[in-house]
Amino acid sequence: MKRDDALWKGLLEDIFDDFLRFYFPNADDLFDMNRPFEFLDKELEQLFPADEDDFSPKYVDKLVKVITKEGLEGWILVHIEVQGSHDRDFAERMFTYYHRIKDKYKKPITAFAILTDKNKAFRPTAFVQEFLGTKIKYDFNSYKVLDADAELLRQSNNPFAIAILTVQTALLKGTFDEEKLLDLKTELAKHLLSKAISKEKIRSLMRFLKLYIRFDNERYILKFEETLNQLANRQTTMGLEEFVLDRAKRQGLYEGRKEGLEQGIKEGIREGIEIASAEKERAFVVNLLQKTSLDIPQIADIAGVRVAFVEVIKASLSA
């Protein structure tokens, strides 16, 4: 079962206040939750420029400006890394991020490593370097999803706990068949809808659930869609849509002028640039149905799917 840790970028923006409350029980006493969070992704990219041809990073980074209860002058930076694989240089990279961010902003920093890998031995918590009597140690917050207490996560009313539960389910149940996956995703969806969470956050978490653990069989994609429609009275789950579409644009699927849209998408799909799963194919079909005047055969041709697949999605949108 494929997982997409890059989806964390959008989710963290949607429920960042819950992220803070998840790790800091007294978050509302520490931070001014009425002030908007400032996501410094572009600034972080300038400090750590990525290879523009690499659209599948091994990790996800996030830098957020948070106002404390001390007022506008008392802001801090929250640095987050989502790491989905073993990396022997990870701790050193965390330290490199720290000193570059510190040099630029001269503000307090709290850093988090969210470890979404399956390696039980991979548990970085600090970077240590010592040479001829000179020593430095950089400690950072580290959270191993594999270790999380699933029962406590279910009992929590914090939306971020549901995100962790989704990831943990993907890690612990990586060998079951599509039918079992459908049952597990349905159970998580029911659990999410049973919580007293705002509709906006439900939409975001539902999108995360749908895209993070993906089906390979188109039939189960449709079955899960039908289940969600029944469970949530067809609440539209568009929470992370902007992130998925933005990444697609970066990969060239929408590059060029408007008249080149169809050919750009065809080439992107043929080359296998992201959007490799049926879940993402569905996201593009929804977008084309809602934002273009193309007919069903044209959309099916552009998205590289069967006409019947587009017809089912169109019917679900207009029901």
C-alpha positions as CSV (number, residue, x, y, z in Angstrom):
1,M,0.0,0.0,0.0
2,K,1.5,3.3,-1.1
3,R,1.7,6.2,1.4
4,D,2.3,9.8,0.6
5,D,4.0,11.7,3.4
6,A,4.0,14.9,1.3
7,L,0.3,15.3,2.2
8,W,1.4,16.3,5.6
9,K,2.2,19.8,4.3
10,G,-1.4,20.6,3.6
11,L,-2.7,18.9,6.7
12,L,-0.4,20.7,9.0
13,E,-1.7,24.0,7.7
14,D,-5.3,22.9,8.1
15,I,-5.0,21.7,11.7
16,F,-1.8,23.4,13.0
17,D,-3.5,24.6,16.2
18,D,-4.4,21.0,17.0
19,F,-0.8,20.0,16.3
20,L,0.3,22.5,19.0
21,R,-2.3,21.3,21.5
22,F,-1.3,17.7,20.8
23,Y,2.3,18.2,21.9
24,F,1.7,21.0,24.4
25,P,-1.2,20.4,26.8
26,N,-0.9,24.0,27.9
27,A,-0.7,25.4,24.3
28,D,-3.5,27.8,24.8
29,D,-1.6,29.4,27.7
30,L,1.6,29.5,25.7
31,F,0.4,30.7,22.3
32,D,-2.1,33.3,21.1
33,M,-4.4,31.0,19.1
34,N,-6.4,34.1,17.9
35,R,-3.5,35.3,15.9
36,P,-3.0,33.7,12.5
37,F,-0.1,31.3,12.0
38,E,2.4,32.3,9.3
39,F,3.8,29.4,7.2
40,L,7.2,30.2,6.0
41,D,7.6,27.6,3.4
42,K,9.1,29.9,0.8
43,E,11.6,31.2,3.3
44,L,12.6,27.7,4.3
45,E,13.1,26.8,0.6
46,Q,15.4,29.7,0.3
47,L,17.5,28.4,3.2
48,F,17.4,24.9,1.8
49,P,16.9,25.0,-1.9
50,A,15.6,21.7,-3.3
51,D,16.4,20.1,-6.6
52,E,13.7,21.5,-8.9
53,D,13.5,18.1,-10.7
54,D,12.8,16.1,-7.6
55,F,9.1,15.9,-6.9
56,S,9.3,13.0,-4.5
57,P,11.2,14.2,-1.4
58,K,12.1,11.7,1.3
59,Y,11.0,14.1,4.0
60,V,8.6,17.0,4.5
61,D,9.6,20.2,6.3
62,K,7.6,23.0,7.7
63,L,8.5,26.3,9.4
64,V,5.7,28.3,11.2
65,K,5.7,31.6,12.9
66,V,3.6,31.5,16.1
67,I,2.7,34.5,18.3
68,T,3.1,33.8,22.0
69,K,0.9,35.2,24.8
70,E,3.7,37.9,25.2
71,G,2.4,39.7,22.2
72,L,3.5,40.4,18.6
73,E,7.1,40.9,19.7
74,G,7.1,37.5,21.5
75,W,6.9,35.2,18.5
76,I,8.7,31.9,18.0
77,L,9.3,29.5,15.2
78,V,8.1,25.9,15.1
79,H,10.2,23.7,12.8
80,I,8.6,20.3,11.8
81,E,10.1,17.5,9.8
82,V,8.0,14.5,8.7
83,Q,10.5,11.6,8.0
84,G,9.2,8.5,6.4
85,S,12.4,6.5,6.0
86,H,15.7,5.7,7.8
87,D,18.3,8.4,7.3
88,R,21.6,8.2,9.1
89,D,22.1,11.9,8.5
90,F,18.7,13.0,9.7
91,A,19.8,14.4,13.1
92,E,22.6,16.4,11.5
93,R,20.1,17.8,9.0
94,M,17.8,18.8,11.9
95,F,20.8,20.7,13.5
96,T,21.6,22.3,10.1
97,Y,18.1,23.6,9.8
98,Y,18.3,24.9,13.4
99,H,21.4,27.0,13.0
100,R,20.4,28.4,9.6
101,I,17.0,29.3,10.8
102,K,18.5,30.8,14.0
103,D,21.0,32.9,12.0
104,K,18.2,34.3,9.8
105,Y,15.5,35.1,12.4
106,K,17.3,35.3,15.7
107,K,14.2,33.9,17.4
108,P,13.5,30.9,19.7
109,I,12.9,27.7,17.8
110,T,11.2,24.5,18.9
111,A,11.7,21.6,16.5
112,F,9.8,18.3,15.9
113,A,10.6,15.2,14.1
114,I,7.5,13.1,13.2
115,L,8.8,9.7,12.3
116,T,6.4,7.8,10.0
117,D,8.8,5.0,9.1
118,K,8.6,1.2,9.9
119,N,12.2,0.9,11.3
120,K,11.9,0.3,15.0
121,A,15.6,1.1,15.5
122,F,15.4,4.5,13.9
123,R,14.8,6.9,16.8
124,P,16.8,10.2,16.3
125,T,16.4,12.6,19.2
126,A,19.7,14.6,19.1
127,F,22.7,15.6,17.1
128,V,26.0,15.3,18.9
129,Q,29.4,16.3,17.6
130,E,32.7,16.4,19.6
131,F,36.3,17.0,18.6
132,L,39.4,17.8,20.7
133,G,37.5,19.1,23.7
134,T,34.8,20.9,21.8
135,K,31.3,19.5,21.9
136,I,27.9,20.4,20.8
137,K,24.6,18.7,21.4
138,Y,21.3,19.6,19.7
139,D,18.2,17.9,21.2
140,F,14.9,18.1,19.4
141,N,11.4,16.7,20.0
142,S,10.9,13.3,18.3
143,Y,7.6,11.4,17.9
144,K,7.6,7.8,16.6
145,V,4.2,7.1,15.1
146,L,4.8,3.4,15.4
147,D,5.0,3.7,19.2
148,A,1.8,5.7,19.7
149,D,-0.9,4.2,21.9
150,A,-3.7,3.6,19.5
151,E,-6.4,3.4,22.2
152,L,-5.3,6.8,23.6
153,L,-5.4,8.2,20.1
154,R,-9.0,6.9,19.7
155,Q,-10.1,8.4,23.0
156,S,-8.6,11.8,22.1
157,N,-10.8,14.6,20.7
158,N,-7.8,16.3,19.1
159,P,-8.0,16.1,15.3
160,F,-4.3,15.6,15.1
161,A,-4.6,12.4,17.0
162,I,-6.8,11.1,14.2
163,A,-4.1,12.0,11.7
164,I,-1.5,10.0,13.7
165,L,-4.0,7.1,13.9
166,T,-4.4,7.1,10.2
167,V,-0.6,6.9,9.7
168,Q,-0.2,4.2,12.3
169,T,-2.9,2.1,10.6
170,A,-0.9,2.3,7.4
171,L,2.3,1.3,9.1
172,L,0.8,-1.6,11.1
173,K,-1.5,-3.0,8.4
174,G,0.7,-3.0,5.4
175,T,0.1,-6.6,4.3
176,F,-3.7,-6.9,4.2
177,D,-5.8,-7.1,1.0
178,E,-8.1,-4.4,-0.5
179,E,-11.2,-5.7,1.3
180,K,-9.5,-5.4,4.7
181,L,-8.2,-2.0,3.8
182,L,-11.7,-0.9,3.0
183,D,-12.9,-2.0,6.4
184,L,-10.1,-0.2,8.2
185,K,-10.6,3.1,6.3
186,T,-14.3,2.9,6.9
187,E,-13.7,2.4,10.6
188,L,-11.4,5.4,10.7
189,A,-14.0,7.5,8.8
190,K,-16.7,6.6,11.3
191,H,-14.4,7.4,14.1
192,L,-13.6,10.8,12.6
193,L,-17.3,11.7,12.1
194,S,-18.1,10.7,15.7
195,K,-15.9,13.4,17.1
196,A,-16.9,17.0,17.8
197,I,-14.7,18.5,15.1
198,S,-15.5,21.4,12.8
199,K,-16.6,20.6,9.3
200,E,-13.5,22.3,7.8
201,K,-11.2,20.0,9.7
202,I,-13.3,17.0,9.0
203,R,-13.0,17.7,5.3
204,S,-9.2,18.0,5.6
205,L,-8.8,14.9,7.7
206,M,-11.1,12.9,5.4
207,R,-9.0,14.0,2.4
208,F,-5.9,12.9,4.3
209,L,-7.4,9.5,5.1
210,K,-8.4,9.0,1.4
211,L,-5.1,9.9,-0.1
212,Y,-2.6,8.8,2.5
213,I,-3.6,5.1,2.3
214,R,-4.6,4.5,-1.3
215,F,-6.4,1.6,-3.0
216,D,-4.9,0.0,-6.1
217,N,-8.3,-1.4,-7.3
218,E,-10.7,1.2,-8.8
219,R,-13.7,-0.8,-7.6
220,Y,-12.7,-0.2,-4.0
221,I,-12.1,3.5,-4.6
222,L,-15.7,3.8,-5.7
223,K,-16.9,1.7,-2.8
224,F,-15.1,3.9,-0.3
225,E,-16.6,7.0,-2.0
226,E,-20.1,5.5,-1.6
227,T,-19.4,4.7,2.0
228,L,-18.3,8.2,2.7
229,N,-21.3,9.7,1.0
230,Q,-23.6,7.5,3.2
231,L,-21.6,8.3,6.4
232,A,-21.3,12.0,6.0
233,N,-24.4,13.0,4.0
234,R,-22.1,13.7,1.1
235,Q,-19.9,16.3,2.9
236,T,-17.4,17.4,0.2
237,T,-13.9,16.4,1.3
238,M,-11.8,19.0,-0.4
239,G,-9.4,19.8,2.4
240,L,-6.1,19.1,0.7
241,E,-7.2,19.6,-2.9
242,E,-5.2,22.8,-3.3
243,F,-2.0,21.1,-2.2
244,V,-2.5,18.1,-4.6
245,L,-3.3,20.4,-7.6
246,D,-0.4,22.8,-6.8
247,R,2.1,19.9,-6.8
248,A,0.6,18.7,-10.0
249,K,1.2,22.1,-11.6
250,R,4.8,22.1,-10.4
251,Q,5.3,18.8,-12.2
252,G,4.2,20.2,-15.5
253,L,0.7,18.8,-15.8
254,Y,-0.7,22.3,-16.1
255,E,2.2,24.1,-17.6
256,G,1.9,26.4,-20.6
257,R,-1.1,28.2,-21.9
258,K,-4.7,27.3,-21.5
259,E,-4.9,25.7,-24.9
260,G,-2.1,23.4,-24.0
261,L,-3.9,22.0,-20.9
262,E,-5.0,18.7,-22.4
263,Q,-1.7,17.8,-24.0
264,G,0.2,18.8,-20.8
265,I,-1.9,16.5,-18.7
266,K,-1.6,13.6,-21.1
267,E,2.2,14.0,-21.2
268,G,2.4,14.2,-17.5
269,I,0.4,11.1,-17.0
270,R,2.3,9.2,-19.7
271,E,5.6,10.1,-18.1
272,G,4.3,8.9,-14.7
273,I,5.0,12.2,-13.0
274,E,3.1,11.8,-9.7
275,I,-0.7,11.3,-10.0
276,A,0.2,7.6,-10.3
277,S,-2.6,6.3,-8.2
278,A,-6.4,6.0,-8.8
279,E,-7.1,8.3,-5.9
280,K,-5.2,11.1,-7.6
281,E,-6.8,10.3,-10.9
282,R,-10.1,10.8,-9.2
283,A,-9.0,14.2,-7.8
284,F,-8.2,15.4,-11.3
285,V,-11.5,14.1,-12.7
286,V,-13.4,16.0,-10.0
287,N,-11.4,19.2,-10.8
288,L,-12.0,18.9,-14.5
289,L,-15.7,18.3,-14.0
290,Q,-16.0,21.3,-11.7
291,K,-13.7,23.8,-13.4
292,T,-13.9,23.0,-17.2
293,S,-16.6,22.6,-19.8
294,L,-15.1,19.4,-21.2
295,D,-17.5,16.5,-21.9
296,I,-17.1,13.1,-20.3
297,P,-15.2,11.4,-23.1
298,Q,-12.7,14.3,-23.2
299,I,-12.2,14.2,-19.4
300,A,-11.7,10.4,-19.5
301,D,-9.1,10.9,-22.3
302,I,-7.2,13.6,-20.5
303,A,-7.2,11.8,-17.1
304,G,-6.4,8.4,-18.7
305,V,-9.4,6.7,-17.1
306,R,-12.4,4.8,-18.4
307,V,-15.5,6.8,-19.4
308,A,-17.5,4.8,-16.9
309,F,-15.2,6.0,-14.1
310,V,-15.9,9.6,-15.0
311,E,-19.7,9.0,-15.2
312,V,-19.8,7.5,-11.7
313,I,-17.9,10.4,-10.3
314,K,-20.1,13.0,-12.1
315,A,-23.2,11.2,-10.8
316,S,-21.9,11.3,-7.2
317,L,-21.2,15.0,-7.5
318,S,-24.6,15.9,-8.8
319,A,-26.6,13.6,-6.5
